[in-house]
Amino acid sequence: MAHTVRAAQWSNGSSGGLAEAAEAATAALTLDTAEAAALIGYLSRPPAGRTWTALTTDGGVVMASMSATDPAGHIDLLAVHPSAQGQGRGRALVRAAEEWLAGQGARQVRFSGNPPCYAWPGIDVRYTAAASLAERLGYENYSVAWNMTADLSVDLSVEDDLERLARQGVRVRAAGDDRERVTAFVREHFNDSWAWEAEHAAEVHYGERDGQVLGFAAWGARPTWFGPTGTAPDARGLGLGRVLLRRCLADQRAAGQATAQIGWVGPLRFYSRAVGARAERVFWLYRRDLA
């Protein structure tokens, strides 16, 4: 059955297309129900230099993006309302997204996160229908990523650590009016993607000594998730990263969260030891070369 796919690009978070897409995402993304609508809006406010589109069909939406510096295009979000599943709408949306990305110059399409503004690292393995669709359409499973979950009911106190750091001349605080200075540190020591996330995070905590930023941690750039975080090489070993992590997680608890996702994790051991986080969400990353 052929399905009509139409462009539904919106702005300022207010249009019928946005509401329809949010409704489909909330119903379909059963592992992400609470934040599905927010993700639709979030993906429509990407960094400068990124082109994006939202395409809809009755009961379904796909969002895709293309960055100026990357020859690969990304399918950022795909959702089909449960009442409309099994009728070929997901396939039609993916093919329409591929056609749009090809028109933007993409040589490859990926079901994977497009940092710094992304919904997930890839397809959560528990969204079996989405993974099966990708494979049926010729996508290759080329990598795996994972999130860790932090239980925010655990002890997140840092008072003793703050006193220890103070004795070494290190002061820890929320960025506040220093956000621009901290963002500049992130750009210099890490990368532009992390700097964008630090700039757009709900909150950033940082450590400094003698007016020099030593490390940072952010949360809420990607709604409800922790990250990114990093420490300058000459400040590692102070225990600053643990303090910054705990300060952010305490913020998230105060904001009403019971758990926090630590996204696209590298150092499992650090998070496990610092707050008892556990590896939980696993994502498959898919790609397909365009002819």
C-alpha positions as CSV (number, residue, x, y, z in Angstrom):
1,M,0.0,0.0,0.0
2,A,1.4,3.4,-0.9
3,H,1.4,6.1,1.8
4,T,1.5,9.8,1.2
5,V,4.5,11.4,3.0
6,R,4.6,15.1,3.4
7,A,7.0,17.7,4.7
8,A,6.0,19.0,8.1
9,Q,8.7,21.4,9.1
10,W,7.7,23.7,11.9
11,S,9.2,26.5,13.9
12,N,8.8,28.0,17.4
13,G,7.3,24.8,18.7
14,S,3.8,25.6,17.6
15,S,2.0,24.0,14.7
16,G,-0.5,21.2,14.0
17,G,2.4,19.2,12.5
18,L,4.3,19.4,15.7
19,A,1.4,18.3,17.8
20,E,0.6,15.4,15.5
21,A,4.2,14.2,15.5
22,A,4.4,14.5,19.3
23,E,1.3,12.4,19.7
24,A,2.6,9.6,17.4
25,A,6.0,9.7,19.2
26,T,4.5,9.6,22.7
27,A,2.3,6.5,21.7
28,A,5.0,4.7,19.8
29,L,8.2,5.2,21.8
30,T,7.1,3.2,24.8
31,L,10.6,3.2,26.4
32,D,10.7,7.0,26.2
33,T,7.1,8.0,26.7
34,A,7.7,10.8,29.2
35,E,10.1,12.7,27.0
36,A,9.0,11.8,23.5
37,A,7.2,15.1,22.8
38,A,10.2,17.1,24.2
39,L,12.5,15.2,21.8
40,I,10.5,16.3,18.8
41,G,11.0,19.9,19.8
42,Y,14.6,19.4,20.8
43,L,15.6,17.9,17.4
44,S,14.0,20.9,15.7
45,R,16.5,23.2,17.4
46,P,19.9,21.8,16.2
47,P,23.2,23.6,16.0
48,A,24.0,26.1,13.2
49,G,25.2,24.4,10.1
50,R,22.8,21.5,10.3
51,T,19.9,21.1,7.9
52,W,16.9,19.1,9.1
53,T,13.4,18.0,8.1
54,A,10.4,16.4,9.6
55,L,8.3,14.2,7.3
56,T,4.9,12.8,8.3
57,T,2.3,10.4,7.1
58,D,-1.0,9.5,8.9
59,G,0.0,8.4,12.3
60,G,3.8,8.6,11.7
61,V,6.8,10.9,11.7
62,V,10.4,10.7,10.7
63,M,13.1,13.4,11.5
64,A,16.3,13.5,9.6
65,S,19.3,15.8,9.6
66,M,22.5,16.5,7.6
67,S,25.5,18.4,9.0
68,A,27.6,20.6,6.7
69,T,30.8,18.8,7.8
70,D,29.6,15.2,7.5
71,P,28.9,13.3,4.3
72,A,26.5,11.0,6.2
73,G,22.9,11.8,6.8
74,H,21.1,10.7,9.9
75,I,17.6,9.4,10.7
76,D,17.2,11.0,14.1
77,L,13.7,9.7,15.1
78,L,11.1,7.4,13.6
79,A,7.8,6.8,15.2
80,V,4.6,5.2,14.0
81,H,1.5,5.2,16.2
82,P,0.6,1.7,17.3
83,S,-2.8,1.9,15.6
84,A,-1.0,2.6,12.3
85,Q,1.7,0.0,12.5
86,G,2.0,-3.0,10.3
87,Q,0.8,-1.1,7.2
88,G,4.1,0.0,5.6
89,R,4.1,3.5,7.1
90,G,7.6,3.1,8.7
91,R,9.1,1.9,5.4
92,A,7.5,4.8,3.5
93,L,8.9,7.3,6.0
94,V,12.4,5.9,5.9
95,R,12.5,5.9,2.1
96,A,11.2,9.5,2.1
97,A,13.9,10.5,4.6
98,E,16.6,8.7,2.4
99,E,15.3,10.6,-0.6
100,W,15.5,13.9,1.2
101,L,19.0,13.2,2.6
102,A,20.2,12.2,-0.9
103,G,19.0,15.6,-2.1
104,Q,21.1,17.2,0.6
105,G,24.2,15.4,-0.8
106,A,24.3,12.5,1.7
107,R,26.3,9.5,0.5
108,Q,25.3,7.3,3.4
109,V,22.3,7.2,5.8
110,R,22.7,6.2,9.4
111,F,20.3,5.2,12.1
112,S,22.6,6.7,14.7
113,G,22.9,9.8,16.9
114,N,24.0,13.0,15.2
115,P,25.9,14.8,17.9
116,P,25.6,17.1,19.6
117,C,21.8,17.2,19.1
118,Y,20.5,13.7,19.0
119,A,17.7,11.5,20.5
120,W,19.6,8.3,21.1
121,P,23.0,6.8,20.1
122,G,21.2,4.4,17.8
123,I,18.2,2.0,17.9
124,D,17.5,0.7,21.4
125,V,17.7,-3.1,20.9
126,R,14.3,-3.4,22.7
127,Y,12.6,-1.5,19.8
128,T,12.8,-4.7,17.9
129,A,10.4,-3.6,15.1
130,A,12.6,-0.6,14.3
131,A,15.8,-2.7,14.2
132,S,14.0,-5.3,12.0
133,L,12.8,-2.6,9.6
134,A,16.3,-1.2,9.3
135,E,17.7,-4.6,8.5
136,R,14.9,-5.3,6.0
137,L,15.8,-2.1,4.2
138,G,19.4,-3.1,3.8
139,Y,21.0,-1.3,6.7
140,E,24.2,-2.8,8.3
141,N,24.6,-3.1,12.0
142,Y,28.1,-1.5,12.3
143,S,28.5,-0.6,16.0
144,V,27.0,-0.8,19.5
145,A,26.7,1.9,22.2
146,W,25.2,1.9,25.7
147,N,23.8,4.1,28.4
148,M,24.2,3.7,32.1
149,T,21.4,4.3,34.6
150,A,22.1,6.2,37.8
151,D,19.6,5.6,40.7
152,L,19.2,9.1,42.2
153,S,18.1,7.8,45.6
154,V,21.7,6.9,46.5
155,D,24.0,9.1,48.5
156,L,25.2,12.0,46.4
157,S,26.8,14.0,49.1
158,V,30.1,15.8,48.3
159,E,30.8,17.9,51.4
160,D,33.9,16.0,52.4
161,D,35.2,16.1,48.8
162,L,34.6,19.8,48.6
163,E,36.6,20.4,51.7
164,R,39.4,18.2,50.4
165,L,39.5,20.0,47.1
166,A,39.4,23.4,48.8
167,R,42.5,22.5,50.7
168,Q,44.1,22.1,47.2
169,G,42.9,25.4,46.0
170,V,40.1,24.0,43.9
171,R,36.6,25.6,44.0
172,V,33.5,23.9,42.6
173,R,30.4,25.9,41.6
174,A,27.5,26.0,39.2
175,A,28.4,27.9,36.0
176,G,25.7,30.6,36.3
177,D,27.1,33.8,34.7
178,D,30.3,31.9,33.9
179,R,28.7,29.6,31.4
180,E,30.4,31.3,28.4
181,R,33.8,30.9,30.1
182,V,33.2,27.2,30.8
183,T,31.9,26.6,27.3
184,A,35.2,28.1,26.0
185,F,37.1,25.7,28.2
186,V,35.1,22.8,26.8
187,R,35.7,23.9,23.2
188,E,39.5,24.3,23.8
189,H,40.0,21.0,25.7
190,F,37.4,18.7,24.0
191,N,35.4,19.6,20.9
192,D,32.7,21.8,19.4
193,S,30.0,19.2,20.0
194,W,30.5,19.1,23.7
195,A,30.7,22.9,23.8
196,W,27.3,23.1,22.2
197,E,25.9,20.8,24.7
198,A,27.5,22.7,27.6
199,E,26.0,25.9,26.2
200,H,22.5,24.4,25.9
201,A,22.5,22.3,29.1
202,A,20.0,22.9,31.9
203,E,22.9,23.3,34.2
204,V,26.7,23.1,34.2
205,H,29.0,22.6,37.2
206,Y,32.7,23.3,37.0
207,G,35.9,23.3,39.1
208,E,38.6,26.0,39.0
209,R,41.8,26.9,40.6
210,D,43.5,30.3,40.4
211,G,40.9,31.4,37.9
212,Q,41.6,28.5,35.6
213,V,38.8,26.1,34.7
214,L,39.9,22.5,35.5
215,G,36.8,20.4,34.6
216,F,33.1,20.5,33.9
217,A,29.9,18.4,34.0
218,A,26.6,19.2,32.4
219,W,23.1,17.8,32.4
220,G,19.9,18.3,30.4
221,A,21.4,19.3,27.0
222,R,19.7,16.2,25.7
223,P,16.5,16.3,27.8
224,T,16.8,14.5,31.2
225,W,20.2,12.9,30.5
226,F,23.5,13.5,32.2
227,G,26.6,14.6,30.1
228,P,28.9,15.5,28.8
229,T,31.7,15.8,31.3
230,G,35.5,16.1,31.2
231,T,38.5,17.2,33.1
232,A,41.7,18.9,31.8
233,P,44.6,16.4,31.7
234,D,46.6,18.3,34.3
235,A,43.7,18.1,36.8
236,R,43.0,14.4,36.6
237,G,43.5,12.4,39.8
238,L,42.0,15.1,42.0
239,G,38.6,13.4,42.3
240,L,37.0,16.4,40.7
241,G,35.1,14.4,38.1
242,R,33.2,12.5,40.8
243,V,32.2,15.7,42.6
244,L,30.9,17.3,39.4
245,L,29.0,14.2,38.4
246,R,27.3,14.0,41.8
247,R,26.5,17.7,41.8
248,C,24.7,17.3,38.5
249,L,22.8,14.2,39.5
250,A,21.7,16.0,42.7
251,D,20.3,18.7,40.5
252,Q,18.4,16.1,38.4
253,R,17.0,14.6,41.6
254,A,15.9,18.1,42.8
255,A,14.2,18.5,39.4
256,G,12.0,15.5,40.1
257,Q,13.9,12.7,38.4
258,A,14.2,9.3,40.1
259,T,16.9,8.1,37.7
260,A,19.3,9.6,35.2
261,Q,20.5,8.3,31.9
262,I,24.3,8.7,31.4
263,G,24.4,8.8,27.6
264,W,26.7,7.1,25.2
265,V,29.1,6.0,27.9
266,G,32.8,5.3,27.5
267,P,34.2,4.7,31.0
268,L,31.9,2.2,32.7
269,R,34.1,1.8,35.7
270,F,34.1,5.5,36.6
271,Y,30.4,5.8,36.7
272,S,29.9,2.5,38.5
273,R,32.3,3.4,41.2
274,A,31.2,7.0,41.6
275,V,27.5,6.5,41.9
276,G,26.7,2.8,41.4
277,A,25.5,3.3,37.9
278,R,24.7,0.2,35.8
279,A,24.9,-0.4,32.1
280,E,21.3,-0.8,30.9
281,R,20.2,0.6,27.6
282,V,22.0,-0.9,24.6
283,F,21.8,0.6,21.1
284,W,22.6,-0.8,17.7
285,L,24.0,1.7,15.1
286,Y,23.0,1.1,11.5
287,R,24.1,2.5,8.2
288,R,23.4,2.1,4.5
289,D,25.3,3.5,1.5
290,L,23.2,5.4,-1.0
291,A,23.6,4.4,-4.7
